[in-house]
């Protein structure tokens, strides 16, 4: 599933700061336990956000590492609410040695002093920018510092039901390349029953709704220009105008009734698997859901998601999971030894195979593609390597910004605000938030950078 989402609400940062202060007081009063076994080995605590088969996949790699040498043992733990717990543990002076986090959380962790910069470590191990896909490398660097190294990336692409295309008289192997083509196909596939209810839809932007905040990218829009918030940029307004055509064309109540009949995404009742929606925006994890929940004869394809302008075709949003060393970790050198071990091609490819993702590395073995069960995995990887691959900006206010963009989207979908009105409110609120956080950052920037320099120097010893 996508690596963002399930984040706390708008008071996220303030609540975390308060919780961190409370934990510091607890640790000062009661002390934080350190029960490392006395067996001559270095014991590393590794916290990871994954659960289920993704957790089990990383456990296999941890077992491989533990068996590969006799100096270090990694204790692997799946942790819920990683964003909160890692900041709490770091503030309390008792963090894990390694943590698996999402790229979207790097700005908050880094600017709050919760991470160890890895530039010097990477240099010592010969790990460099040229080893990685540019879109992935850019996400793990901020303020001229390297904050982690990637494990399994993901990105967005169009997924379509070939059977529904064929039934509508369309070429099942020719997906749309522009938004105009997508909507022409949408009209051709969409069917109503005798009661006037929607029976099949070609496409619905709110299904499954994981990228409601990010439609601007396929319309040439953006979140910010590197200096200022751009929520009401022309491309963003065009994206919401497109969203607003759906209740106008299909009827707001009919769309709501159609969605009410849709089951959970991770189930056979997913409307895409049921043949009720022909096109969805999804990522490489979709193979797992199709394999588990779709009918055996389900026919599907993967291609870049259509864009408003033909020259933008290939735009996709990239995210990644990554390994970091929290500030205050007891064994940072040994922790990076494991992180560097994970970056070796055979190890990162094994993890990506087990999790059904693509490799973040530039160099990928032929064996990886030959053994990968997802027949379209190279399409995702090539999209991530495309110069038009992008990521949500590295803002500490990004979670709140996403929530505001989702609210604007919903307002337009419910026809209670025009795109310009909805995005104008987001622009005003988020610029104020951004300015406030920028003032705070300017106050601590020199101190934080001095701390990072000191940590970086320690890595050379």
C-alpha positions in Angstrom: 0.0 0.0 0.0 1.1 3.6 -0.4 3.8 4.7 2.0 2.0 7.8 3.1 -1.4 8.0 4.8 -2.7 7.2 8.3 -1.1 10.3 9.7 -2.2 12.3 12.7 -4.4 15.4 12.2 -3.4 19.0 11.9 -2.0 19.4 15.4 0.5 16.7 14.6 3.8 18.6 15.3 2.5 20.4 18.5 1.2 17.2 20.0 4.5 15.4 19.3 6.5 18.1 21.0 4.4 18.0 24.1 4.6 14.2 24.2 8.3 14.2 23.7 8.7 16.7 26.7 6.6 14.4 28.9 8.7 11.3 28.0 12.0 13.2 28.7 10.6 13.9 32.2 9.6 10.2 32.7 13.1 9.1 31.6 14.8 11.5 33.9 12.7 10.4 36.9 12.6 6.7 36.3 15.5 6.0 34.0 15.4 4.2 30.7 16.3 0.5 30.8 19.3 -1.0 29.0 19.1 -4.8 29.1 21.6 -5.7 26.3 22.7 -9.4 26.6 26.3 -10.0 27.7 27.3 -12.5 25.0 30.1 -10.6 23.3 27.9 -9.5 20.4 26.6 -6.0 19.6 22.8 -6.1 19.9 20.9 -3.7 17.7 17.3 -2.8 18.1 15.5 -2.3 14.8 12.0 -0.8 14.6 10.0 -1.1 11.4 6.7 0.3 10.2 5.8 -2.9 8.2 3.3 -5.5 9.2 2.1 -8.7 7.6 4.0 -10.2 4.7 6.1 -7.1 4.3 7.3 -7.5 7.9 8.0 -11.2 7.3 10.1 -10.3 4.2 12.4 -8.0 6.2 12.6 -10.6 9.0 14.1 -12.9 6.4 16.8 -10.3 5.5 17.5 -9.7 9.2 18.0 -13.5 9.7 20.3 -13.5 6.7 22.4 -10.7 8.2 22.5 -12.3 11.7 23.7 -15.5 10.1 26.3 -13.8 7.9 28.7 -12.8 10.7 29.2 -13.3 14.5 29.7 -9.8 15.8 26.2 -8.2 15.5 22.7 -9.4 16.3 19.7 -7.5 15.2 16.5 -7.6 17.2 13.7 -6.8 14.7 10.3 -5.4 15.9 7.3 -4.2 13.9 6.1 -0.9 15.5 2.7 0.8 14.9 2.5 4.6 15.0 6.2 4.9 14.2 6.1 8.6 13.7 5.1 9.3 17.3 7.0 6.5 19.0 10.3 7.2 17.3 10.2 10.9 18.3 9.2 9.9 21.8 12.0 7.5 22.1 14.6 9.9 20.7 13.5 12.7 23.0 13.7 10.3 25.9 17.3 9.3 25.1 16.4 5.6 24.4 15.8 5.2 20.6 16.4 2.1 18.6 19.6 1.7 16.7 17.8 1.5 13.3 14.4 2.5 12.2 12.4 1.9 9.0 10.4 5.0 8.1 8.6 6.6 5.2 10.2 9.3 3.0 7.3 11.7 3.8 8.4 11.8 7.5 12.0 12.8 6.9 11.4 16.6 7.2 9.8 16.3 10.6 12.3 13.8 12.0 15.3 15.7 10.6 14.4 19.3 11.5 13.4 18.1 15.0 16.9 16.7 15.6 15.7 13.1 15.7 18.0 11.6 13.1 21.8 11.1 12.5 23.1 12.4 9.2 24.7 9.6 7.1 26.9 11.5 4.7 30.2 10.5 6.2 29.0 6.9 6.8 28.0 6.6 3.1 31.3 8.0 2.0 33.2 5.5 4.2 31.3 2.6 2.6 31.5 3.9 -1.0 27.7 4.5 -1.2 27.0 7.4 -3.6 24.2 9.3 -5.5 25.0 7.5 -8.7 23.9 4.2 -7.2 20.3 5.2 -6.9 17.3 6.3 -9.0 17.4 10.2 -8.9 13.8 10.5 -7.7 14.6 8.1 -4.8 17.9 9.8 -3.9 16.3 13.3 -3.9 13.7 12.1 -1.3 16.3 10.9 1.2 18.4 14.1 1.1 17.4 17.4 2.8 19.4 20.4 3.8 22.4 18.9 2.0 22.4 15.9 4.3 21.7 12.2 3.7 19.2 11.0 6.2 18.7 7.3 5.3 19.1 4.7 2.6 16.2 3.2 0.7 14.6 -0.2 1.0 11.5 -0.6 -1.1 10.1 2.3 -3.2 6.7 2.6 -4.9 5.0 4.9 -7.3 1.8 5.6 -9.2 0.5 4.3 -12.5 -2.7 3.6 -14.4 -4.2 0.1 -13.9 -7.0 -0.9 -16.2 -9.4 -3.8 -16.6 -8.8 -5.2 -20.1 -12.1 -7.2 -20.1 -14.1 -4.0 -19.6 -12.2 -2.3 -22.4 -13.0 -5.2 -24.8 -16.7 -5.3 -23.8 -16.9 -1.6 -24.6 -15.4 -2.1 -28.1 -12.0 -0.7 -27.1 -8.6 -2.0 -27.8 -7.7 -3.8 -24.4 -4.0 -3.1 -25.0 -4.3 0.6 -25.7 -4.7 2.7 -22.5 -5.4 6.4 -22.6 -2.5 8.8 -22.6 -4.2 12.1 -21.9 -7.0 13.1 -19.5 -9.2 13.8 -22.6 -8.7 10.3 -23.8 -9.4 8.9 -20.3 -12.7 10.7 -20.2 -13.7 9.6 -23.7 -13.0 6.0 -22.6 -14.9 6.7 -19.4 -18.0 7.8 -21.3 -17.8 4.7 -23.5 -17.4 2.2 -20.7 -19.9 3.7 -18.1 -23.2 2.0 -18.0 -26.5 2.6 -16.2 -29.1 0.0 -15.2 -32.8 0.2 -15.9 -33.3 2.2 -12.7 -30.8 4.9 -13.8 -28.2 3.7 -11.3 -24.5 3.5 -12.2 -23.7 -0.1 -13.0 -20.1 0.3 -14.3 -17.8 3.4 -14.3 -14.8 3.9 -16.5 -13.0 5.9 -13.9 -13.7 7.7 -10.6 -11.0 10.0 -9.1 -12.0 9.2 -5.6 -11.5 5.5 -6.0 -9.6 4.4 -4.0 -8.9 8.0 -2.9 -5.3 7.6 -1.8 -4.0 10.4 -4.0 -6.8 12.9 -3.7 -4.3 15.6 -2.7 -1.9 14.9 -5.5 -4.0 15.2 -8.7 -2.3 18.5 -9.4 0.8 16.7 -10.7 -1.1 15.3 -13.7 -2.3 18.8 -14.6 1.1 20.5 -14.4 0.4 21.8 -10.9 2.6 21.8 -7.8 2.5 22.2 -4.0 5.1 24.8 -3.8 7.8 26.5 -6.0 10.7 26.0 -3.7 10.0 29.2 -1.8 6.3 29.7 -1.5 3.1 27.6 -1.2 1.3 27.3 -4.6 -1.9 25.6 -3.6 -4.0 27.8 -5.9 -1.6 27.4 -8.9 -3.4 27.2 -12.3 -2.6 23.5 -12.7 -4.1 22.8 -9.3 -7.3 24.7 -10.2 -7.6 22.7 -13.4 -7.2 19.4 -11.5 -10.0 20.3 -9.1 -12.1 21.6 -12.0 -11.8 18.1 -13.6 -12.8 16.6 -10.2 -15.9 18.8 -10.2 -17.0 17.5 -13.6 -17.9 14.1 -12.1 -20.9 15.1 -10.0 -22.0 17.3 -12.9 -21.8 14.5 -15.4 -22.9 11.5 -13.4 -24.9 13.0 -10.6 -23.6 13.5 -7.1 -26.2 11.2 -5.5 -25.7 8.5 -8.1 -21.9 8.6 -7.5 -22.4 8.4 -3.7 -24.8 5.4 -4.1 -22.3 3.7 -6.4 -19.5 4.2 -3.8 -21.8 3.0 -1.0 -22.1 -0.4 -2.8 -18.3 -0.7 -3.0 -16.6 -3.0 -0.5 -13.2 -2.7 1.2 -10.2 -2.2 -1.0 -8.4 -5.3 0.3 -11.3 -7.7 -0.5 -13.0 -9.3 -3.4 -15.6 -6.5 -3.1 -13.1 -4.0 -4.4 -15.0 -2.4 -7.4 -12.0 -2.7 -9.6 -11.8 -6.4 -9.0 -15.6 -6.7 -9.4 -15.6 -5.1 -12.9 -17.5 -2.1 -11.7 -14.7 0.4 -12.3 -12.4 0.0 -15.3 -9.4 2.3 -14.4 -7.6 3.0 -11.2 -4.5 4.8 -10.1 -2.3 2.4 -8.1 1.2 1.2 -7.4 3.3 -1.9 -7.6 1.7 -3.3 -4.5 -1.5 -3.7 -6.6 -0.2 -7.1 -7.8 -0.6 -8.5 -4.2 -4.2 -7.4 -4.0 -5.0 -8.7 -7.5 -3.4 -12.0 -6.7 -5.3 -12.4 -3.4 -8.7 -10.9 -4.2 -9.4 -10.7 -7.9 -11.0 -13.5 -10.0 -8.6 -15.9 -11.5 -9.4 -14.7 -15.0 -8.9 -11.1 -14.2 -7.1 -9.3 -17.0 -5.2 -6.1 -16.3 -2.6 -3.8 -17.6 -0.2 -1.0 -16.3 0.9 2.2 -18.0 1.7 5.8 -17.0 -1.4 7.6 -15.7 -2.8 10.0 -18.3 -1.8 13.7 -18.1 -3.6 16.9 -19.2 -0.8 17.7 -21.7 0.7 15.0 -23.9 4.2 16.2 -23.2 3.8 15.5 -19.5 2.9 11.8 -20.1 5.1 9.8 -17.7 4.5 11.9 -14.6 4.3 9.7 -11.5 4.6 10.2 -7.8 7.4 8.3 -6.1 7.7 7.4 -2.4 10.1 5.1 -0.6 10.6 3.4 2.7 14.1 3.8 4.1 16.4 2.9 7.0 17.6 5.6 9.3 19.8 5.9 12.4 17.9 7.8 15.2 20.0 10.4 17.0 21.3 9.0 20.2 21.4 5.4 19.0 23.8 3.4 21.1 25.6 1.6 18.2 25.5 3.9 15.1 28.6 2.3 13.5 27.2 -1.2 13.7 23.7 0.1 12.7 25.2 1.5 9.5 27.0 -1.7 8.8 23.6 -3.4 8.5 22.1 -0.5 6.5 25.1 -0.7 4.1 24.7 -4.5 3.9 21.1 -4.0 2.9 22.2 -1.8 0.0 24.1 -4.6 -1.7 22.3 -5.5 -4.8 21.6 -9.1 -3.9 20.1 -8.1 -0.6 17.9 -5.2 -1.7 16.7 -7.3 -4.7 15.7 -10.1 -2.4 13.7 -7.8 -0.2 12.0 -6.1 -3.2 11.2 -9.5 -4.6 9.6 -10.6 -1.4 7.6 -7.4 -1.0 6.8 -7.3 -4.8 8.3 -3.9 -5.3 11.0 -2.5 -7.7 14.6 -1.9 -6.7 15.8 1.7 -5.8 19.2 1.0 -7.4 20.3 2.1 -10.9 21.8 -1.3 -11.6 19.2 -4.1 -11.5 20.0 -7.8 -12.4 18.2 -9.6 -15.2 17.4 -12.3 -12.6 15.4 -9.8 -10.6 13.0 -9.1 -13.5 12.9 -12.8 -14.5 12.0 -14.0 -11.0 9.6 -11.1 -10.2 5.9 -12.3 -10.1 4.5 -9.0 -11.2 4.6 -9.0 -15.0 4.6 -5.2 -15.0 7.3 -4.5 -12.5 9.7 -3.0 -15.0 7.0 -0.4 -16.1 6.9 0.9 -12.5 10.7 1.0 -12.3 11.0 2.8 -15.6 8.4 5.3 -14.5 10.4 6.0 -11.3 13.5 6.5 -13.5 11.7 9.0 -15.8 12.8 12.6 -15.4 9.1 13.5 -14.9 9.0 11.3 -11.7 8.2 13.5 -8.7 7.6 13.4 -5.0 5.5 15.5 -2.6 7.7 18.4 -1.3 9.8 18.0 1.9 7.8 20.3 4.1 7.3 19.7 7.8 3.7 20.8 7.3 3.1 18.3 4.5 0.7 16.1 6.4 -1.5 19.1 7.3 -1.2 20.4 3.7 -2.4 17.0 2.3 -5.4 17.1 4.7 -6.3 20.6 3.5 -6.0 19.5 -0.2 -8.2 16.5 0.5 -10.8 18.8 2.1 -10.7 21.1 -0.9 -11.2 18.2 -3.2 -14.2 17.0 -1.1 -15.7 20.5 -1.2 -15.5 20.6 -4.9 -16.9 17.1 -5.2 -19.9 18.0 -3.1 -20.4 21.2 -5.1 -20.1 23.4 -2.0 -17.2 25.4 -3.3 -15.6 26.3 -6.6 -12.0 25.1 -7.2 -10.7 28.7 -6.9 -12.5 29.2 -3.6 -11.5 25.9 -2.1 -7.8 26.2 -3.1 -7.8 29.9 -2.1 -8.5 28.8 1.5 -5.8 26.2 1.4 -3.3 28.7 0.0 -4.0 31.2 2.8 -3.9 28.7 5.6 -0.9 26.7 4.3 1.2 29.8 3.5 0.6 31.0 7.1 1.6 27.5 8.4 4.7 27.4 6.1 5.8 30.9 7.2 5.4 30.0 10.9 7.5 26.8 10.5 10.1 28.7 8.4 10.5 31.3 11.2 10.9 28.5 13.7 13.5 26.7 11.5 15.4 30.0 10.9 15.7 30.3 14.7 17.3 26.8 15.2 19.0 26.3 11.8 22.5 27.2 12.9 22.3 25.2 16.1 20.9 22.2 14.2 23.5 22.3 11.5 26.3 22.5 14.1 24.8 19.4 15.7 24.7 17.7 12.4 28.3 18.6 11.6 29.4 17.2 15.0 27.5 13.9 14.4 29.0 13.7 10.9 32.5 14.1 12.3 31.9 11.3 14.9 31.2 8.9 12.0 34.7 9.3 10.8 36.2 8.0 14.1 
